Amino acid sequence: MSSEIILETEDLTKEFAGFVAVNGVSLRIARGTIHALIGPNGAGKTTCFNLLTKFLQPTRGRVIYKGRDITALAPADVARLGVGRSFQISAVFPHLSVLENVRIALQRKRGGSFDFWRSKRVLDAFNQRALGLINDVGLAAFAHATAVELPYGRKRALEIATTLALDPEMLLLDEPTAGMGHEDINRIAALIKSVAADRTVLMVEHNLSVVENLCDRITVLTRGRMLAEGDYATVANNPEVREAYMGVGHA
């Protein structure tokens, strides 16, 4: 595998009681790029994400990260290797503050199991780094707000901050702009572009404007299979993609 490829799959397949959700997908994600998985509902995008991050085990096929076969690893082990992941539904502690949410993620990176029992002085040592991450995602004004009080788009920014606290080399974002208004979409898109400056990003995204403006390469899935791959112009002008994804025929 080329050193320029950070994540690769070979014949990745997942069946559920005879239903094939992901079927022979072979991805190659180049280091330092923003790569999108797009496709209609039910195309297998989130299932593919769950296979890559080991929340699901494949029926067959392999997942290779930085030249290492990670197919048999547990999700926590994959995270420790430098793969961070967000989810479709915002995953934050709703009744903790923004600062506390990010600080917990920083504590996790320490690797200890007993930080919750340490003195306030020890925990406060994480505050500076946490506040830096909070500022990076545009939440400085909300640092002491309770997470449940945040608007939806701000919650997604907080989730990205907690993921960044683990200092991942590769970031997987599952529909990061889903359910957002125009202003929040622009804010999160700018945030993704910023955090991708020194990372690889793989994202599932339905908003084609976001995909067009952010992504270096796009893989189109339909019915669990890879339909097309290339830059935005290539996939947008593919008649099969237009029919499968946008509901436009071959005319």
C-alpha positions as a Markdown table, in Angstrom:
| # | Residue | x | y | z |
|---|---|---|---|---|
| 1 | Met | 0.0 | 0.0 | 0.0 |
| 2 | Ser | 1.3 | 3.5 | -0.9 |
| 3 | Ser | 2.4 | 5.7 | 2.0 |
| 4 | Glu | 0.1 | 8.3 | 0.5 |
| 5 | Ile | -3.0 | 6.1 | 1.3 |
| 6 | Ile | -3.9 | 6.4 | 5.0 |
| 7 | Leu | -7.0 | 4.2 | 4.9 |
| 8 | Glu | -7.9 | 1.4 | 2.5 |
| 9 | Thr | -10.6 | -1.3 | 2.3 |
| 10 | Glu | -10.6 | -4.5 | 0.3 |
| 11 | Asp | -13.9 | -6.1 | -0.7 |
| 12 | Leu | -15.6 | -4.7 | 2.4 |
| 13 | Thr | -18.9 | -6.4 | 2.8 |
| 14 | Lys | -21.6 | -6.5 | 5.5 |
| 15 | Glu | -24.7 | -8.7 | 5.4 |
| 16 | Phe | -27.6 | -8.6 | 7.8 |
| 17 | Ala | -29.7 | -11.8 | 7.7 |
| 18 | Gly | -29.3 | -12.1 | 4.0 |
| 19 | Phe | -29.6 | -8.3 | 3.2 |
| 20 | Val | -26.3 | -7.0 | 1.8 |
| 21 | Ala | -25.9 | -3.4 | 3.2 |
| 22 | Val | -22.3 | -3.0 | 2.0 |
| 23 | Asn | -21.2 | -5.0 | -1.0 |
| 24 | Gly | -17.6 | -5.3 | -2.1 |
| 25 | Val | -16.5 | -1.7 | -1.3 |
| 26 | Ser | -12.8 | -1.0 | -1.9 |
| 27 | Leu | -11.9 | 2.5 | -0.8 |
| 28 | Arg | -8.6 | 4.3 | -0.9 |
| 29 | Ile | -8.4 | 7.5 | 1.2 |
| 30 | Ala | -5.4 | 9.7 | 0.4 |
| 31 | Arg | -3.5 | 11.2 | 3.3 |
| 32 | Gly | -4.3 | 14.9 | 3.9 |
| 33 | Thr | -7.5 | 15.0 | 1.8 |
| 34 | Ile | -11.2 | 15.6 | 2.5 |
| 35 | His | -13.0 | 12.6 | 1.0 |
| 36 | Ala | -16.8 | 12.3 | 0.9 |
| 37 | Leu | -19.1 | 9.3 | 0.8 |
| 38 | Ile | -22.4 | 10.3 | -0.8 |
| 39 | Gly | -25.4 | 8.4 | -2.0 |
| 40 | Pro | -29.2 | 8.1 | -1.5 |
| 41 | Asn | -30.7 | 6.9 | 1.7 |
| 42 | Gly | -30.0 | 3.3 | 2.3 |
| 43 | Ala | -26.9 | 3.3 | 0.2 |
| 44 | Gly | -24.8 | 1.9 | 3.0 |
| 45 | Lys | -22.8 | 5.0 | 4.0 |
| 46 | Thr | -23.3 | 4.8 | 7.7 |
| 47 | Thr | -22.8 | 1.0 | 7.7 |
| 48 | Cys | -19.6 | 1.6 | 5.9 |
| 49 | Phe | -18.5 | 4.1 | 8.6 |
| 50 | Asn | -19.4 | 1.6 | 11.3 |
| 51 | Leu | -17.2 | -1.0 | 9.6 |
| 52 | Leu | -14.3 | 1.4 | 9.3 |
| 53 | Thr | -14.5 | 2.3 | 13.0 |
| 54 | Lys | -15.2 | -1.3 | 14.1 |
| 55 | Phe | -18.7 | -0.8 | 15.6 |
| 56 | Leu | -19.6 | -3.5 | 13.1 |
| 57 | Gln | -17.5 | -6.5 | 12.0 |
| 58 | Pro | -17.5 | -7.2 | 8.2 |
| 59 | Thr | -18.9 | -10.4 | 6.8 |
| 60 | Arg | -15.8 | -10.4 | 4.6 |
| 61 | Gly | -13.1 | -8.0 | 3.5 |
| 62 | Arg | -10.4 | -6.1 | 5.2 |
| 63 | Val | -9.8 | -2.6 | 6.6 |
| 64 | Ile | -6.2 | -1.3 | 6.5 |
| 65 | Tyr | -5.1 | 1.8 | 8.4 |
| 66 | Lys | -1.5 | 3.2 | 7.8 |
| 67 | Gly | -0.5 | -0.2 | 6.4 |
| 68 | Arg | -1.9 | -2.2 | 9.3 |
| 69 | Asp | -4.8 | -4.6 | 9.1 |
| 70 | Ile | -7.3 | -3.3 | 11.7 |
| 71 | Thr | -10.2 | -5.6 | 10.7 |
| 72 | Ala | -10.3 | -7.5 | 14.0 |
| 73 | Leu | -9.7 | -4.6 | 16.3 |
| 74 | Ala | -12.2 | -3.2 | 18.8 |
| 75 | Pro | -13.5 | 0.4 | 18.4 |
| 76 | Ala | -11.4 | 1.7 | 21.3 |
| 77 | Asp | -8.3 | 0.2 | 19.8 |
| 78 | Val | -9.0 | 1.9 | 16.4 |
| 79 | Ala | -9.5 | 5.2 | 18.2 |
| 80 | Arg | -6.2 | 4.9 | 20.0 |
| 81 | Leu | -4.5 | 4.4 | 16.6 |
| 82 | Gly | -5.6 | 7.9 | 15.7 |
| 83 | Val | -9.0 | 7.5 | 14.1 |
| 84 | Gly | -11.7 | 9.9 | 15.5 |
| 85 | Arg | -15.3 | 9.6 | 14.6 |
| 86 | Ser | -18.5 | 11.7 | 15.0 |
| 87 | Phe | -22.0 | 10.4 | 14.8 |
| 88 | Gln | -25.3 | 11.3 | 13.0 |
| 89 | Ile | -26.8 | 12.2 | 16.4 |
| 90 | Ser | -24.7 | 14.6 | 18.4 |
| 91 | Ala | -23.0 | 12.7 | 21.2 |
| 92 | Val | -22.2 | 15.1 | 24.1 |
| 93 | Phe | -22.9 | 15.1 | 27.8 |
| 94 | Pro | -26.0 | 17.3 | 27.8 |
| 95 | His | -25.9 | 18.4 | 31.4 |
| 96 | Leu | -22.2 | 19.3 | 31.6 |
| 97 | Ser | -20.7 | 22.6 | 30.4 |
| 98 | Val | -18.9 | 23.0 | 27.0 |
| 99 | Leu | -15.6 | 23.2 | 28.9 |
| 100 | Glu | -16.4 | 20.1 | 31.0 |
| 101 | Asn | -17.2 | 18.1 | 27.8 |
| 102 | Val | -14.0 | 18.9 | 26.1 |
| 103 | Arg | -12.0 | 18.4 | 29.3 |
| 104 | Ile | -13.4 | 14.9 | 29.7 |
| 105 | Ala | -12.1 | 14.1 | 26.2 |
| 106 | Leu | -8.7 | 15.4 | 27.1 |
| 107 | Gln | -8.7 | 13.3 | 30.3 |
| 108 | Arg | -9.4 | 10.3 | 28.2 |
| 109 | Lys | -6.3 | 10.9 | 26.1 |
| 110 | Arg | -4.2 | 10.6 | 29.3 |
| 111 | Gly | -5.2 | 6.9 | 29.4 |
| 112 | Gly | -5.9 | 6.8 | 33.1 |
| 113 | Ser | -9.1 | 5.3 | 34.6 |
| 114 | Phe | -9.2 | 7.3 | 37.8 |
| 115 | Asp | -9.1 | 11.0 | 36.7 |
| 116 | Phe | -12.6 | 11.5 | 37.9 |
| 117 | Trp | -11.4 | 11.0 | 41.5 |
| 118 | Arg | -8.5 | 13.4 | 41.2 |
| 119 | Ser | -8.4 | 16.9 | 42.8 |
| 120 | Lys | -9.9 | 19.9 | 41.1 |
| 121 | Arg | -6.4 | 21.4 | 40.8 |
| 122 | Val | -5.3 | 18.4 | 38.6 |
| 123 | Leu | -8.4 | 18.6 | 36.4 |
| 124 | Asp | -8.0 | 22.4 | 36.0 |
| 125 | Ala | -4.7 | 21.7 | 34.3 |
| 126 | Phe | -6.6 | 20.7 | 31.3 |
| 127 | Asn | -8.5 | 23.9 | 31.1 |
| 128 | Gln | -6.1 | 25.8 | 28.9 |
| 129 | Arg | -6.0 | 23.2 | 26.2 |
| 130 | Ala | -9.8 | 22.7 | 26.4 |
| 131 | Leu | -10.4 | 26.4 | 26.0 |
| 132 | Gly | -8.1 | 26.5 | 23.0 |
| 133 | Leu | -10.1 | 23.8 | 21.3 |
| 134 | Ile | -13.3 | 25.5 | 22.2 |
| 135 | Asn | -12.0 | 28.7 | 20.6 |
| 136 | Asp | -10.9 | 26.7 | 17.5 |
| 137 | Val | -14.5 | 25.5 | 16.9 |
| 138 | Gly | -16.0 | 29.0 | 17.5 |
| 139 | Leu | -17.5 | 28.3 | 20.9 |
| 140 | Ala | -15.4 | 30.6 | 23.1 |
| 141 | Ala | -18.5 | 32.6 | 24.1 |
| 142 | Phe | -20.3 | 29.4 | 25.2 |
| 143 | Ala | -17.4 | 27.8 | 27.2 |
| 144 | His | -19.4 | 27.8 | 30.5 |
| 145 | Ala | -22.9 | 27.1 | 29.0 |
| 146 | Thr | -24.5 | 23.8 | 29.6 |
| 147 | Ala | -24.4 | 21.7 | 26.5 |
| 148 | Val | -28.1 | 21.0 | 26.4 |
| 149 | Glu | -28.7 | 24.8 | 26.1 |
| 150 | Leu | -26.7 | 25.0 | 22.8 |
| 151 | Pro | -28.4 | 25.3 | 19.4 |
| 152 | Tyr | -28.1 | 22.2 | 17.3 |
| 153 | Gly | -25.3 | 23.5 | 15.1 |
| 154 | Arg | -23.3 | 24.5 | 18.2 |
| 155 | Lys | -23.7 | 21.1 | 19.6 |
| 156 | Arg | -22.2 | 19.6 | 16.5 |
| 157 | Ala | -19.2 | 22.0 | 16.8 |
| 158 | Leu | -18.8 | 20.8 | 20.4 |
| 159 | Glu | -18.8 | 17.2 | 19.3 |
| 160 | Ile | -16.1 | 18.0 | 16.8 |
| 161 | Ala | -14.1 | 19.7 | 19.6 |
| 162 | Thr | -14.4 | 16.7 | 21.8 |
| 163 | Thr | -13.2 | 14.5 | 18.9 |
| 164 | Leu | -10.3 | 16.8 | 18.2 |
| 165 | Ala | -9.3 | 16.6 | 21.9 |
| 166 | Leu | -8.2 | 13.0 | 21.2 |
| 167 | Asp | -5.8 | 14.5 | 18.6 |
| 168 | Pro | -6.9 | 12.1 | 15.7 |
| 169 | Glu | -4.8 | 11.8 | 12.6 |
| 170 | Met | -7.9 | 10.9 | 10.7 |
| 171 | Leu | -11.4 | 12.3 | 11.3 |
| 172 | Leu | -14.6 | 10.5 | 10.2 |
| 173 | Leu | -17.7 | 12.8 | 10.2 |
| 174 | Asp | -21.1 | 11.2 | 9.8 |
| 175 | Glu | -23.5 | 13.8 | 8.3 |
| 176 | Pro | -21.9 | 16.8 | 10.1 |
| 177 | Thr | -24.4 | 19.4 | 8.7 |
| 178 | Ala | -27.6 | 17.3 | 8.9 |
| 179 | Gly | -30.6 | 19.3 | 10.2 |
| 180 | Met | -28.8 | 22.6 | 10.2 |
| 181 | Gly | -29.8 | 26.0 | 8.9 |
| 182 | His | -27.8 | 27.9 | 6.3 |
| 183 | Glu | -25.7 | 29.9 | 8.9 |
| 184 | Asp | -24.8 | 26.7 | 10.9 |
| 185 | Ile | -23.9 | 24.8 | 7.7 |
| 186 | Asn | -21.5 | 27.6 | 6.6 |
| 187 | Arg | -20.0 | 27.6 | 10.1 |
| 188 | Ile | -19.5 | 23.8 | 10.3 |
| 189 | Ala | -18.1 | 23.7 | 6.7 |
| 190 | Ala | -15.5 | 26.3 | 7.6 |
| 191 | Leu | -14.7 | 24.4 | 10.7 |
| 192 | Ile | -14.2 | 21.2 | 8.8 |
| 193 | Lys | -11.9 | 22.9 | 6.3 |
| 194 | Ser | -9.9 | 24.4 | 9.2 |
| 195 | Val | -9.4 | 21.1 | 11.0 |
| 196 | Ala | -8.5 | 19.3 | 7.8 |
| 197 | Ala | -5.4 | 21.5 | 7.3 |
| 198 | Asp | -3.3 | 18.9 | 9.1 |
| 199 | Arg | -5.6 | 15.9 | 9.1 |
| 200 | Thr | -7.4 | 13.5 | 6.7 |
| 201 | Val | -11.2 | 13.8 | 6.8 |
| 202 | Leu | -13.7 | 11.2 | 5.5 |
| 203 | Met | -17.3 | 12.4 | 5.7 |
| 204 | Val | -20.8 | 11.2 | 4.9 |
| 205 | Glu | -22.7 | 14.2 | 3.7 |
| 206 | His | -26.0 | 14.8 | 1.9 |
| 207 | Asn | -25.5 | 18.6 | 1.2 |
| 208 | Leu | -24.0 | 18.6 | -2.3 |
| 209 | Ser | -23.0 | 22.3 | -2.0 |
| 210 | Val | -20.9 | 21.3 | 1.1 |
| 211 | Val | -19.4 | 18.4 | -0.8 |
| 212 | Glu | -18.6 | 20.5 | -3.9 |
| 213 | Asn | -16.9 | 23.2 | -1.9 |
| 214 | Leu | -14.9 | 21.0 | 0.6 |
| 215 | Cys | -14.1 | 17.7 | -0.9 |
| 216 | Asp | -11.1 | 16.6 | -2.9 |
| 217 | Arg | -12.5 | 13.3 | -3.8 |
| 218 | Ile | -15.9 | 11.7 | -3.7 |
| 219 | Thr | -17.1 | 8.1 | -3.6 |
| 220 | Val | -20.7 | 7.5 | -4.6 |
| 221 | Leu | -22.5 | 4.5 | -3.1 |
| 222 | Thr | -25.8 | 3.0 | -4.1 |
| 223 | Arg | -27.4 | -0.2 | -2.8 |
| 224 | Gly | -24.2 | -0.9 | -0.9 |
| 225 | Arg | -21.9 | -0.8 | -4.0 |
| 226 | Met | -19.5 | 1.8 | -5.3 |
| 227 | Leu | -21.1 | 3.5 | -8.3 |
| 228 | Ala | -18.6 | 6.1 | -9.1 |
| 229 | Glu | -15.5 | 8.0 | -7.8 |
| 230 | Gly | -13.6 | 11.1 | -8.6 |
| 231 | Asp | -13.8 | 14.9 | -8.1 |
| 232 | Tyr | -17.1 | 16.7 | -7.9 |
| 233 | Ala | -17.3 | 17.5 | -11.5 |
| 234 | Thr | -16.7 | 13.9 | -12.5 |
| 235 | Val | -19.3 | 12.4 | -10.3 |
| 236 | Ala | -21.9 | 15.2 | -10.8 |
| 237 | Asn | -21.8 | 14.7 | -14.6 |
| 238 | Asn | -22.0 | 10.9 | -14.4 |
| 239 | Pro | -25.4 | 9.8 | -15.8 |
| 240 | Glu | -25.6 | 6.8 | -13.4 |
| 241 | Val | -24.9 | 9.1 | -10.4 |
| 242 | Arg | -27.5 | 11.6 | -11.5 |
| 243 | Glu | -30.1 | 8.9 | -11.9 |
| 244 | Ala | -29.3 | 7.1 | -8.6 |
| 245 | Tyr | -28.5 | 10.0 | -6.3 |
| 246 | Met | -30.3 | 13.0 | -7.7 |
| 247 | Gly | -33.3 | 11.3 | -9.3 |
| 248 | Val | -32.3 | 12.6 | -12.8 |
| 249 | Gly | -32.5 | 10.3 | -15.7 |
| 250 | His | -30.1 | 9.8 | -18.7 |
| 251 | Ala | -31.7 | 12.5 | -20.9 |
